Amino acid sequence: MNSGLKRGVWILNTLGLIIYMVWLYSMGDREILRAQDGILYFLPCIPFFFVYLLMIPPKPHSTNEEGDKPASRSSTETAPPPSSC
């Protein structure tokens, strides 16, 4: 993703979240935190956090010398003793 586009999306997402939270704060006449249905007012905040999570760069994959095979056990590690059932 282009860094300018990413910065623009980040700024728009942050502004949207701030505007929504200010709108919730302006509803001072309702007790949304004490009402049973008050959580419904906070559900639209979830997509804002998904956008933030999608903008986090992925971790690079670590590759072994042998490709995608898992690393073999070293000689110092021992296998667990067999169970006697």
Secondary structure, DSSP 8 states (H G I E B T S, - for coil): --HHHHHHHHHHHHHHHHHHHHHHHH-TTS-TTTSGGGGGGTGGGHHHHHHHHHTS-------BTTBSS-----TT---------
